[in-house]
Structures are given as structure tokens and as C-alpha cells.
């Protein structure tokens, strides 16, 4: 999944910083619905990762039944947090 494509799909723009709060909320809700309906493991993970970056991801124990998927999500969260650390 291409990040810009996903941002345009859910928010109508790849410039998420320019979105009004209502548009951000509506796009996030759309992602949550698609996440709940998605059967493909990779698509679910990609949607969860994007929602995590936006601060809207469901908890791991709710999002992923498979322990390997939960561990992959924890690794992603660690990597994302390390990327935020300038030190």
C-alpha cells in the first residue's frame, strides 16, 4: 500500500496537516470500518499502522487475534517511537 494513495483515499489529500478536524475524524472512521471488514492480513496491518500513526488505532488485543500479528504491531510501534527520537 502506498501511503499517499491511502491518505487520498481516506482523507481526499496527501497533505494531512491541512485537514480540518471534521475531515480527519471522518477519514479515520472510514479507516476503522474498512479495518473491521478487511480479511487480508497485510491490508489489516497496513490500515492499523496508519491509524496508529494518526493516534486512532484499536488496541492490539482487539485489532489482532494472531499473536504474531500483535508482535509485529509492537515492533512497528517501537520502530515508530525510535523514529520520533532525535537523539
TITORFI-291903 format. One line per field, with one value per atom (N, C-alpha, C): atom name; x, y, z; residue number from 1; residue in three letters. Coordinates in steps of 0.001 Angstrom, whole numbers, plus 500000, padded with zeros to 6 digits. Atoms other than C-alpha are relative to their C-alpha. Last residue first. Layout:
BEGIN
atom	c(CA;...)
east	c(X;...)
north	c(Y;...)
up	c(Z;...)
seq	c(NUM;...)
type	c(ALA;...)
***
This chain:
BEGIN
atom	c(N;CA;C;N;CA;C;N;CA;C;N;CA;C;N;CA;C;N;CA;C;N;CA;C;N;CA;C;N;CA;C;N;CA;C;N;CA;C;N;CA;C;N;CA;C;N;CA;C;N;CA;C;N;CA;C;N;CA;C;N;CA;C;N;CA;C;N;CA;C;N;CA;C;N;CA;C;N;CA;C;N;CA;C;N;CA;C;N;CA;C;N;CA;C;N;CA;C;N;CA;C;N;CA;C;N;CA;C;N;CA;C;N;CA;C;N;CA;C;N;CA;C;N;CA;C;N;CA;C;N;CA;C;N;CA;C;N;CA;C;N;CA;C;N;CA;C;N;CA;C;N;CA;C;N;CA;C;N;CA;C;N;CA;C;N;CA;C;N;CA;C;N;CA;C;N;CA;C;N;CA;C;N;CA;C;N;CA;C;N;CA;C;N;CA;C;N;CA;C;N;CA;C;N;CA;C;N;CA;C;N;CA;C;N;CA;C;N;CA;C;N;CA;C;N;CA;C;N;CA;C;N;CA;C;N;CA;C;N;CA;C;N;CA;C;N;CA;C;N;CA;C;N;CA;C;N;CA;C;N;CA;C;N;CA;C;N;CA;C;N;CA;C;N;CA;C;N;CA;C;N;CA;C;N;CA;C;N;CA;C;N;CA;C;N;CA;C;N;CA;C;N;CA;C)
east	c(498714;518822;500545;498909;516081;501381;498948;513560;501187;500371;510474;501097;499912;511958;499657;498576;512514;500213;499577;508791;501480;500582;507898;500431;499273;510297;499494;498650;508836;500811;500132;505261;501368;500273;506173;499923;498737;507714;499837;499132;504551;501337;500508;502490;500828;499593;504646;499546;498566;504143;500538;499847;500375;501478;500417;500442;500135;498928;502451;499670;498900;499968;501164;498775;497092;501136;500206;493808;501284;499358;494837;499776;499705;492932;500469;501262;491293;500258;500767;494411;498629;499483;496450;499163;499016;494320;500385;500545;492466;501133;500025;494412;499341;501380;493442;499899;500487;496656;498596;500958;497290;499426;499265;500455;499096;499093;498486;500746;500820;495734;500862;500367;498351;499153;498787;499783;499705;499734;496294;501212;501003;495492;500243;499697;498766;499007;498835;498166;500336;500375;494643;501184;500799;495847;499594;499091;498557;499255;499132;496145;500910;498595;493536;500898;499643;490067;501491;498898;489209;500305;500506;485779;501095;500884;486910;499497;499169;489800;499154;499288;487459;500883;500995;485205;500686;500399;488164;498976;498922;489508;499637;500040;486157;501086;501145;486109;499873;499594;489598;498877;499083;488500;500451;500780;485516;500884;500859;487604;499218;499108;490277;499181;499565;487600;500937;501144;485974;500387;500219;489333;498861;500790;490072;499727;501381;492802;499309;500914;495928;498530;499866;498330;499005;500877;497057;500045;499517;498595;499093;498833;498017;500623;498762;494504;501149;500146;490958;501222;500093;491111;499881;500770;490526;499784;501222;491536;499136;500983;493988;498679;500425;495778;498969;500910;495813;499511;501268;497280;498983;500718;499932;498649;500526;500901;499213;499302;501268;499350;500836;500000;500879)
north	c(500310;511532;498736;499377;512793;499612;499607;510269;500594;498706;510159;500568;499012;507372;501395;499715;505336;501054;499179;505629;500356;498662;504404;500919;499347;501474;501429;499694;500538;500749;498895;500803;500407;498772;498667;501202;499620;496035;501287;499455;496016;500449;498658;495610;500638;499135;492680;501439;499763;491115;500908;499081;491543;500329;498677;489980;501029;499509;487030;501396;499467;486587;500544;500792;486213;500622;501250;487754;499166;501188;491240;498784;499915;494503;498683;499894;493891;499899;501208;492637;499996;501198;495286;498753;500715;498213;498695;500798;499977;499311;501455;502539;499296;500491;506225;498485;500058;508095;499444;498913;509079;500024;498750;506963;501221;499804;504103;501331;499494;504525;500241;498619;504172;500603;499183;501057;501469;499794;499555;500909;499059;500084;500300;498686;498437;501061;499467;495528;501404;499651;494955;500622;498765;495095;500457;498888;492534;501332;499733;490133;501211;500180;490275;500473;501391;489918;499758;500578;493609;498578;500849;494464;499240;501024;495838;499021;500904;497696;498851;500863;499181;498992;500890;500480;499038;500969;501878;499000;500985;503520;498934;500829;505227;498917;500893;506491;499051;501000;507911;498997;500923;509686;498889;500788;511224;498982;500938;512342;499102;500996;513924;498938;500864;515670;498909;500829;517046;499040;501075;518262;499067;499577;520305;498787;500437;518845;500647;498926;520815;499651;498865;518594;501114;500209;515559;501167;498993;516731;499991;500612;513529;500970;499259;514698;499224;499140;513326;500833;498594;511996;500976;499781;508256;501475;500823;507507;500377;499441;510421;499227;498700;509296;500644;500246;505720;501307;500506;506728;499784;498870;508863;499563;499106;505924;501161;498733;503425;500986;498819;500000;501242)
up	c(499379;519930;499522;500757;517567;500540;499065;518968;499225;499437;516724;500906;501065;514621;500470;500192;517769;498927;498854;518538;499878;500183;515045;501126;501092;515402;499785;499516;518785;498944;499043;517465;500544;500751;514465;500934;500646;516729;499209;498935;518850;499421;499688;515655;501112;501107;514556;500256;499822;517998;498893;498862;517730;500220;500466;514255;501118;500870;515572;499470;499190;518451;499161;500143;515948;500819;499269;517139;500023;500557;516093;500889;501432;516492;499401;500739;519880;498494;499691;521665;499322;500669;519874;500253;499197;520986;499317;498901;518166;500766;500180;516177;501181;499998;516276;499879;498623;517123;500126;499812;513498;501415;500238;513288;500202;498867;514847;499861;498894;512244;501242;500323;509514;501125;499877;511173;499700;498578;511648;500180;499501;507975;501480;500569;506954;500485;499307;509333;499495;498621;508072;500732;500087;504449;501397;500299;505198;499940;498843;506918;499768;500345;504155;501148;499719;505678;499751;500767;505889;500462;501077;507308;499257;499454;510655;498955;499202;509057;500548;500945;506449;500730;500609;509239;499035;498973;511193;499459;499859;508032;501021;501209;507363;500074;499827;510963;498817;499014;510471;500235;500663;507308;500926;500961;509097;499284;499266;512087;499043;499399;509871;500733;501101;507821;500508;500408;510996;498873;499022;512373;499576;498845;509233;500898;499839;507083;501189;500397;506172;500235;499072;508116;499687;498850;506190;500985;499048;502948;501226;499353;500947;500997;500230;500194;500628;501167;499997;499681;499594;503555;498833;498778;503288;500353;499940;499712;501203;500948;499420;500064;499471;502598;499091;498880;501337;500616;500529;497989;501116;500605;499707;499435;498969;501927;499401;500073;499076;500974;500000;500000;500000)
seq	c(87;87;87;86;86;86;85;85;85;84;84;84;83;83;83;82;82;82;81;81;81;80;80;80;79;79;79;78;78;78;77;77;77;76;76;76;75;75;75;74;74;74;73;73;73;72;72;72;71;71;71;70;70;70;69;69;69;68;68;68;67;67;67;66;66;66;65;65;65;64;64;64;63;63;63;62;62;62;61;61;61;60;60;60;59;59;59;58;58;58;57;57;57;56;56;56;55;55;55;54;54;54;53;53;53;52;52;52;51;51;51;50;50;50;49;49;49;48;48;48;47;47;47;46;46;46;45;45;45;44;44;44;43;43;43;42;42;42;41;41;41;40;40;40;39;39;39;38;38;38;37;37;37;36;36;36;35;35;35;34;34;34;33;33;33;32;32;32;31;31;31;30;30;30;29;29;29;28;28;28;27;27;27;26;26;26;25;25;25;24;24;24;23;23;23;22;22;22;21;21;21;20;20;20;19;19;19;18;18;18;17;17;17;16;16;16;15;15;15;14;14;14;13;13;13;12;12;12;11;11;11;10;10;10;9;9;9;8;8;8;7;7;7;6;6;6;5;5;5;4;4;4;3;3;3;2;2;2;1;1;1)
type	c(UNK;UNK;UNK;UNK;UNK;UNK;UNK;UNK;UNK;UNK;UNK;UNK;UNK;UNK;UNK;UNK;UNK;UNK;UNK;UNK;UNK;UNK;UNK;UNK;UNK;UNK;UNK;UNK;UNK;UNK;UNK;UNK;UNK;UNK;UNK;UNK;UNK;UNK;UNK;UNK;UNK;UNK;UNK;UNK;UNK;UNK;UNK;UNK;UNK;UNK;UNK;UNK;UNK;UNK;UNK;UNK;UNK;UNK;UNK;UNK;UNK;UNK;UNK;UNK;UNK;UNK;UNK;UNK;UNK;UNK;UNK;UNK;UNK;UNK;UNK;UNK;UNK;UNK;UNK;UNK;UNK;UNK;UNK;UNK;UNK;UNK;UNK;UNK;UNK;UNK;UNK;UNK;UNK;UNK;UNK;UNK;UNK;UNK;UNK;UNK;UNK;UNK;UNK;UNK;UNK;UNK;UNK;UNK;UNK;UNK;UNK;UNK;UNK;UNK;UNK;UNK;UNK;UNK;UNK;UNK;UNK;UNK;UNK;UNK;UNK;UNK;UNK;UNK;UNK;UNK;UNK;UNK;UNK;UNK;UNK;UNK;UNK;UNK;UNK;UNK;UNK;UNK;UNK;UNK;UNK;UNK;UNK;UNK;UNK;UNK;UNK;UNK;UNK;UNK;UNK;UNK;UNK;UNK;UNK;UNK;UNK;UNK;UNK;UNK;UNK;UNK;UNK;UNK;UNK;UNK;UNK;UNK;UNK;UNK;UNK;UNK;UNK;UNK;UNK;UNK;UNK;UNK;UNK;UNK;UNK;UNK;UNK;UNK;UNK;UNK;UNK;UNK;UNK;UNK;UNK;UNK;UNK;UNK;UNK;UNK;UNK;UNK;UNK;UNK;UNK;UNK;UNK;UNK;UNK;UNK;UNK;UNK;UNK;UNK;UNK;UNK;UNK;UNK;UNK;UNK;UNK;UNK;UNK;UNK;UNK;UNK;UNK;UNK;UNK;UNK;UNK;UNK;UNK;UNK;UNK;UNK;UNK;UNK;UNK;UNK;UNK;UNK;UNK;UNK;UNK;UNK;UNK;UNK;UNK;UNK;UNK;UNK;UNK;UNK;UNK;UNK;UNK;UNK;UNK;UNK;UNK)
***
